[in-house]
């Protein structure tokens, strides 16, 4: 059989490319071996610190949005035809209340977007969650100076609205079609009053927020008190959540009681390792909801769909970020001194480069501040420092991969480009005056 090379050149190209990569793989060199180790160290750290406490609650919240939130409510406050002041206000404020990292906000973003939220308000929510973090802004002001903290706060709030509005304007034709499609949807029967759903979601959000409450710089004051009692508040929120699911969402009380008993026992067995009872509680909730044939079963199915779609992409993205950039304070394939040298001064290039690095690097909540502090000590300009603070927490390589799966490649590129360009311009303006 004769080979038709016109149709086979692509497979040949990829086979040859993979062979050359394998042939010249720099195994044994210190930098390459260290980059591989850093990649797996970052994945290990991410799995330990973020999957159980951050992503699992976020998946359950996103699944609940898809099942329990009425679509007409989402369309009323966040839809393409909603009042713009209300839509962007709700999008930016609701995101900022969560104070989560760029990866944890993704299931929540996908939940409201699937339920009919307009692209603009949904993007405002997506940016504001990790960027408008009250604790991070306070830490920035403490460590990097009051003017840097104020600039970050003002810039982040403005970014969430401007980027969301710009995305809406660019894709306004699609948004108009979404409005027309929503008008044809039949009305859904209301099973519970809004205030019951509100208590249900507030209890879950409280579990997510307080379980991940970061330790403040000072060991006194309001923020430290909240940190000291974070697990007590989390436990109280979990108790409210359990009561609500039994009373209003049809879960049998004896199932919830059987699920809670191991958690209570483990709290006393492992008083200094709260992640153990937290994990057992998440497993118990999964078993309870997955075996239910009513609304709770639909809730678990929706939650599981989000987990299957998002988690593999996130872990793969974290692995790639670790290979190229390493963990905070360590190095991957790209040396840290290259970054420090390229972000000195306040030129357009240094601000743009800082935005690009921030957009691709993964920052856990609050870690960006000490990293920027170290870079400033190595010669980083104040303008690029702000640019990195505005682009870094809101984006990362893992989050880009997940965002693409929800809104497509083109919209993802536009969104990321807007963040990078606006961060660069803002950094230049700030660097000029300060």
C-alpha positions as semicolon CSV with decimal commas, in nm:
position;residue;x (nm);y (nm);z (nm)
1;X;0,000;0,000;0,000
2;X;0,140;0,335;-0,104
3;X;0,170;0,603;0,163
4;X;-0,001;0,933;0,080
5;X;0,246;1,180;0,230
6;X;0,019;1,477;0,176
7;X;-0,210;1,347;0,450
8;X;0,066;1,199;0,667
9;X;0,306;1,491;0,709
10;X;0,142;1,609;1,033
11;X;0,181;1,275;1,214
12;X;0,537;1,256;1,082
13;X;0,612;1,605;1,212
14;X;0,484;1,529;1,563
15;X;0,663;1,193;1,579
16;X;0,989;1,359;1,472
17;X;0,939;1,645;1,718
18;X;0,871;1,410;2,010
19;X;1,174;1,200;1,914
20;X;1,403;1,505;1,907
21;X;1,269;1,624;2,244
22;X;1,331;1,280;2,395
23;X;1,674;1,252;2,228
24;X;1,800;1,586;2,357
25;X;1,617;1,579;2,693
26;X;1,865;1,742;2,933
27;X;1,826;1,480;3,204
28;X;2,116;1,499;3,447
29;X;2,169;1,874;3,426
30;X;2,112;2,050;3,757
31;X;1,861;2,306;3,634
32;X;1,643;2,055;3,448
33;X;1,643;1,802;3,731
34;X;1,567;2,078;3,981
35;X;1,280;2,204;3,762
36;X;1,125;1,856;3,753
37;X;1,155;1,827;4,132
38;X;1,005;2,176;4,175
39;X;0,713;2,084;3,951
40;X;0,622;1,783;4,164
41;X;0,688;1,974;4,486
42;X;0,445;2,243;4,370
43;X;0,181;1,985;4,278
44;X;0,227;1,816;4,617
45;X;0,198;2,149;4,798
46;X;-0,108;2,246;4,592
47;X;-0,280;1,914;4,662
48;X;-0,215;1,946;5,036
49;X;-0,298;2,312;5,080
50;X;-0,570;2,387;4,826
51;X;-0,760;2,085;4,695
52;X;-0,926;1,973;5,019
53;X;-0,984;2,307;5,190
54;X;-1,038;2,529;4,883
55;X;-1,152;2,334;4,580
56;X;-1,378;2,073;4,742
57;X;-1,604;2,335;4,910
58;X;-1,592;2,542;4,591
59;X;-1,707;2,242;4,385
60;X;-2,001;2,184;4,619
61;X;-2,097;2,553;4,601
62;X;-2,072;2,553;4,222
63;X;-2,282;2,236;4,202
64;X;-2,542;2,392;4,433
65;X;-2,556;2,703;4,212
66;X;-2,635;2,482;3,914
67;X;-2,915;2,295;4,093
68;X;-3,066;2,520;4,358
69;X;-3,025;2,875;4,222
70;X;-3,311;2,987;4,003
71;X;-3,199;3,092;3,659
72;X;-3,433;3,389;3,653
73;X;-3,260;3,525;3,966
74;X;-2,920;3,502;3,800
75;X;-3,057;3,668;3,487
76;X;-3,220;3,942;3,694
77;X;-2,903;4,049;3,875
78;X;-2,616;3,925;3,655
79;X;-2,769;3,856;3,314
80;X;-2,682;4,042;2,992
81;X;-3,002;4,247;3,016
82;X;-2,965;4,332;3,387
83;X;-2,906;4,684;3,510
84;X;-2,535;4,740;3,445
85;X;-2,471;4,919;3,774
86;X;-2,634;4,635;3,968
87;X;-2,477;4,358;3,759
88;X;-2,118;4,481;3,786
89;X;-2,166;4,586;4,145
90;X;-2,291;4,239;4,242
91;X;-2,024;4,069;4,030
92;X;-1,733;4,260;4,180
93;X;-1,857;4,268;4,541
94;X;-1,962;3,901;4,556
95;X;-1,626;3,798;4,418
96;X;-1,430;4,012;4,661
97;X;-1,617;3,876;4,964
98;X;-1,477;3,527;4,897
99;X;-1,107;3,625;4,916
100;X;-0,997;3,312;4,729
101;X;-0,709;3,232;4,491
102;X;-0,735;3,232;4,111
103;X;-0,805;2,858;4,100
104;X;-1,067;2,836;4,377
105;X;-1,287;3,101;4,213
106;X;-1,309;2,900;3,888
107;X;-1,586;2,654;3,990
108;X;-1,793;2,944;4,123
109;X;-1,740;3,144;3,803
110;X;-1,840;2,848;3,587
111;X;-2,149;2,792;3,801
112;X;-2,293;3,141;3,760
113;X;-2,187;3,157;3,393
114;X;-2,366;2,831;3,311
115;X;-2,678;2,959;3,486
116;X;-2,701;3,254;3,247
117;X;-2,488;3,531;3,397
118;X;-2,373;3,784;3,140
119;X;-2,013;3,756;3,023
120;X;-1,924;4,100;3,163
121;X;-2,054;4,051;3,521
122;X;-1,920;3,694;3,527
123;X;-1,574;3,817;3,425
124;X;-1,595;4,090;3,690
125;X;-1,666;3,817;3,944
126;X;-1,381;3,603;3,806
127;X;-1,127;3,885;3,843
128;X;-1,251;4,028;4,172
129;X;-1,245;3,702;4,372
130;X;-0,866;3,666;4,393
131;X;-0,771;4,028;4,314
132;X;-0,990;4,228;4,557
133;X;-0,877;4,042;4,866
134;X;-0,914;4,259;5,177
135;X;-0,648;4,068;5,371
136;X;-0,401;4,080;5,081
137;X;-0,455;4,453;5,030
138;X;-0,401;4,523;5,402
139;X;-0,086;4,309;5,397
140;X;0,035;4,498;5,089
141;X;-0,010;4,830;5,267
142;X;0,171;4,699;5,576
143;X;0,467;4,545;5,397
144;X;0,507;4,749;5,076
145;X;0,372;5,086;5,189
146;X;0,037;5,260;5,217
147;X;0,047;5,406;4,866
148;X;0,107;5,059;4,715
149;X;-0,184;4,915;4,913
150;X;-0,419;5,196;4,808
151;X;-0,306;5,169;4,444
152;X;-0,368;4,795;4,446
153;X;-0,715;4,834;4,598
154;X;-0,823;5,108;4,357
155;X;-0,670;4,932;4,058
156;X;-0,829;4,596;4,137
157;X;-1,179;4,740;4,184
158;X;-1,151;4,941;3,862
159;X;-1,008;4,643;3,673
160;X;-1,297;4,412;3,763
161;X;-1,552;4,656;3,622
162;X;-1,354;4,783;3,322
163;X;-1,241;4,438;3,206
164;X;-1,591;4,296;3,250
165;X;-1,751;4,586;3,061
166;X;-1,493;4,559;2,784
167;X;-1,557;4,186;2,743
168;X;-1,931;4,256;2,724
169;X;-1,876;4,524;2,458
170;X;-1,651;4,303;2,245
171;X;-1,896;4,012;2,253
172;X;-2,217;4,215;2,272
173;X;-2,371;4,029;1,976
174;X;-2,340;3,696;2,158
175;X;-2,475;3,853;2,475
176;X;-2,779;3,981;2,285
177;X;-2,844;3,628;2,156
178;X;-2,817;3,497;2,513
179;X;-3,088;3,743;2,622
180;X;-3,320;3,629;2,344
181;X;-3,263;3,264;2,432
182;X;-3,329;3,330;2,801
183;X;-3,663;3,492;2,719
184;X;-3,781;3,162;2,567
185;X;-3,707;2,958;2,879
186;X;-4,009;2,825;3,072
187;X;-4,060;2,943;3,429
188;X;-3,926;2,707;3,692
189;X;-4,137;2,611;3,992
190;X;-4,015;2,780;4,311
191;X;-3,958;2,516;4,580
192;X;-3,817;2,735;4,858
193;X;-3,822;3,104;4,945
194;X;-3,510;3,303;4,867
195;X;-3,411;3,351;5,231
196;X;-3,372;2,976;5,281
197;X;-3,144;2,943;4,981
198;X;-2,950;3,245;5,106
199;X;-2,880;3,086;5,446
200;X;-2,778;2,764;5,269
201;X;-2,523;2,939;5,046
202;X;-2,395;3,172;5,318
203;X;-2,317;2,872;5,541
204;X;-2,120;2,703;5,261
205;X;-1,934;3,022;5,172
206;X;-1,848;3,074;5,539
207;X;-1,698;2,724;5,551
208;X;-1,489;2,803;5,242
209;X;-1,373;3,144;5,365
210;X;-1,290;3,063;5,727
211;X;-1,132;2,723;5,662
212;X;-0,881;2,910;5,444
213;X;-0,840;3,221;5,659
214;X;-0,473;3,321;5,643
215;X;-0,256;3,414;5,937
216;X;-0,206;3,795;5,957
217;X;0,132;3,961;6,006
218;X;0,057;4,086;6,357
219;X;-0,046;3,863;6,648
220;X;-0,304;4,110;6,782
221;X;-0,615;4,286;6,657
222;X;-0,934;4,186;6,477
223;X;-0,777;3,988;6,192
224;X;-0,573;3,777;6,432
225;X;-0,879;3,705;6,647
226;X;-1,062;3,584;6,337
227;X;-0,763;3,366;6,252
228;X;-0,740;3,226;6,607
229;X;-1,106;3,122;6,601
230;X;-1,124;3,026;6,233
231;X;-1,198;2,659;6,299
232;X;-1,459;2,740;6,562
233;X;-1,639;2,961;6,309
234;X;-1,598;2,691;6,043
235;X;-1,748;2,430;6,275
236;X;-2,043;2,657;6,359
237;X;-2,102;2,722;5,987
238;X;-2,090;2,348;5,921
239;X;-2,350;2,289;6,193
240;X;-2,581;2,550;6,037
241;X;-2,522;2,393;5,696
242;X;-2,611;2,045;5,828
243;X;-2,930;2,173;5,992
244;X;-3,035;2,356;5,676
245;X;-2,982;2,054;5,449
246;X;-3,192;1,835;5,681
247;X;-3,475;2,084;5,740
248;X;-3,510;2,240;5,396
249;X;-3,333;2,020;5,141
250;X;-3,474;1,679;5,220
251;X;-3,167;1,495;5,350
252;X;-3,262;1,232;5,611
253;X;-3,160;1,335;5,961
254;X;-3,016;0,991;6,043
255;X;-2,788;1,006;5,736
256;X;-2,658;1,346;5,839
257;X;-2,610;1,224;6,198
258;X;-2,409;0,921;6,079
259;X;-2,200;1,152;5,861
260;X;-2,132;1,396;6,146
261;X;-2,036;1,146;6,419
262;X;-1,695;1,052;6,272
263;X;-1,617;1,421;6,225
264;X;-1,695;1,505;6,587
265;X;-1,483;1,211;6,711
266;X;-1,188;1,306;6,489
267;X;-1,198;1,667;6,613
268;X;-1,109;1,538;6,960
269;X;-0,865;1,271;6,837
270;X;-0,675;1,515;6,611
271;X;-0,731;1,858;6,771
272;X;-0,428;2,010;6,595
273;X;-0,494;1,857;6,253
274;X;-0,835;1,994;6,153
275;X;-0,787;1,894;5,791
276;X;-0,853;1,530;5,889
277;X;-1,209;1,582;6,023
278;X;-1,268;1,835;5,743
279;X;-1,178;1,571;5,481
280;X;-1,392;1,303;5,648
281;X;-1,682;1,549;5,656
282;X;-1,643;1,617;5,282
283;X;-1,638;1,242;5,211
284;X;-1,946;1,192;5,429
285;X;-2,135;1,468;5,247
286;X;-2,037;1,310;4,913
287;X;-2,171;0,971;5,022
288;X;-2,495;1,120;5,157
289;X;-2,571;1,328;4,849
290;X;-2,456;1,073;4,591
291;X;-2,693;0,808;4,728
292;X;-2,994;1,042;4,728
293;X;-3,238;1,022;4,436
294;X;-3,384;1,370;4,478
295;X;-3,242;1,721;4,462
296;X;-2,938;1,625;4,669
297;X;-2,846;1,358;4,416
298;X;-2,863;1,616;4,139
299;X;-2,645;1,844;4,352
300;X;-2,374;1,580;4,384
301;X;-2,393;1,499;4,011
302;X;-2,343;1,867;3,927
303;X;-2,056;1,892;4,178
304;X;-1,888;1,584;4,033
305;X;-1,916;1,726;3,680
306;X;-1,727;2,038;3,789
307;X;-1,462;1,831;3,965
308;X;-1,404;1,609;3,660
309;X;-1,373;1,906;3,428
310;X;-1,164;2,140;3,641
311;X;-0,934;1,940;3,869
312;X;-0,726;1,757;3,602
313;X;-0,664;2,084;3,414
314;X;-0,563;2,262;3,734
315;X;-0,315;1,995;3,841
316;X;-0,164;1,982;3,491
317;X;-0,135;2,360;3,487
318;X;0,028;2,366;3,832
319;X;0,278;2,104;3,709
320;X;0,371;2,319;3,408
321;X;0,399;2,633;3,621
322;X;0,634;2,447;3,854
323;X;0,856;2,332;3,567
324;X;0,903;2,680;3,425
325;X;0,887;2,906;3,732
326;X;0,925;2,678;4,033
327;X;0,770;2,738;4,373
328;X;0,776;3,075;4,551
329;X;1,134;3,117;4,669
330;X;1,268;2,841;4,441
331;X;1,358;2,816;4,073
332;X;1,235;2,622;3,773
333;X;1,378;2,634;3,421
334;X;1,364;3,016;3,424
335;X;1,623;3,163;3,668
336;X;1,491;3,412;3,923
337;X;1,772;3,656;3,845
338;X;1,644;3,687;3,488
339;X;1,308;3,798;3,621
340;X;1,462;4,041;3,872
341;X;1,686;4,192;3,603
342;X;1,404;4,236;3,354
343;X;1,165;4,415;3,591
344;X;1,398;4,690;3,711
345;X;1,310;5,055;3,650
346;X;0,976;5,169;3,516
347;X;0,998;5,119;3,142
348;X;0,710;4,989;2,934
349;X;0,895;4,661;2,886
350;X;0,960;4,605;3,258
351;X;0,592;4,665;3,342
352;X;0,476;4,442;3,058
353;X;0,719;4,166;3,154
354;X;0,610;4,183;3,519
355;X;0,247;4,150;3,410
356;X;0,328;3,849;3,190
357;X;0,522;3,675;3,466
358;X;0,243;3,747;3,714
359;X;-0,021;3,620;3,473
360;X;0,147;3,281;3,423
361;X;0,288;3,221;3,772
362;X;0,068;3,061;4,037
363;X;0,025;3,263;4,358
364;X;-0,153;3,120;4,660
365;X;-0,353;3,375;4,857
366;X;-0,123;3,628;5,036
367;X;0,201;3,476;4,899
368;X;0,238;3,742;4,629
369;X;0,327;4,011;4,885
370;X;0,650;3,855;5,024
371;X;0,749;3,752;4,671
372;X;0,714;4,110;4,545
373;X;0,896;4,233;4,854
374;X;1,190;4,007;4,767
375;X;1,188;4,123;4,404
376;X;1,187;4,488;4,511
377;X;1,489;4,409;4,725
378;X;1,656;4,269;4,412
379;X;1,597;4,589;4,217
380;X;1,238;4,565;4,094
381;X;1,073;4,901;4,022
382;X;0,756;5,008;4,202
383;X;0,560;5,026;3,877
384;X;0,635;4,664;3,777
385;X;0,567;4,560;4,137
386;X;0,213;4,698;4,115
387;X;0,168;4,546;3,770
388;X;0,258;4,204;3,909
389;X;0,022;4,250;4,206
390;X;-0,267;4,337;3,973
391;X;-0,207;4,059;3,719
392;X;-0,062;3,783;3,939
393;X;-0,337;3,688;4,188
394;X;-0,612;3,710;3,925
395;X;-0,446;3,485;3,667
396;X;-0,224;3,179;3,650
397;X;-0,140;2,916;3,392
398;X;-0,368;2,659;3,562
399;X;-0,660;2,905;3,570
400;X;-0,611;2,993;3,202
401;X;-0,650;2,628;3,103
402;X;-0,975;2,599;3,298
403;X;-1,118;2,933;3,181
404;X;-1,057;2,824;2,822
405;X;-1,268;2,512;2,877
406;X;-1,566;2,730;2,976
407;X;-1,556;3,035;2,751
408;X;-1,332;2,918;2,464
409;X;-0,983;3,003;2,345
410;X;-1,062;3,340;2,189
411;X;-1,242;3,487;2,490
412;X;-0,972;3,355;2,723
413;X;-0,699;3,521;2,517
414;X;-0,893;3,850;2,515
415;X;-0,952;3,836;2,892
416;X;-0,589;3,755;2,975
417;X;-0,466;4,021;2,733
418;X;-0,689;4,284;2,894
419;X;-0,553;4,198;3,239
420;X;-0,191;4,211;3,121
421;X;-0,229;4,535;2,922
422;X;-0,421;4,718;3,195
423;X;-0,177;4,600;3,462
424;X;0,115;4,722;3,250
425;X;-0,037;5,065;3,189
426;X;-0,138;5,107;3,553
427;X;0,212;5,006;3,664
428;X;0,370;5,263;3,434
429;X;0,143;5,541;3,562
430;X;0,208;5,447;3,923
431;X;0,583;5,420;3,866
432;X;0,588;5,764;3,703
433;X;0,438;5,933;4,011
434;X;0,600;5,722;4,282
